[in-house]
């Protein structure tokens, strides 16, 4: 076994951070009004669904202070 160390085989990774291309990427396409309206409509639909789920679920999450006594099943009442 020789004690000679070889250079790091991935030295190009360090050079990649300094690399700058002279080719500019193409400009982004502008969205049409229909596409923008569709995205807004989709966003509003998602928000409305979340609000609706919250409104429908609120009664199940509320605690009724009149029913604080432990409840027994109907089978236990018959015995």
Secondary structure, 3 states (H helix, E strand, C coil): CCCCCCCCCCHHHHHHCCCCCCCCCCCCCCCCHHHHHHHHHHHHHHHHHHHHHHHHHHHHHCCCHHHCCCCCCHHHHCC
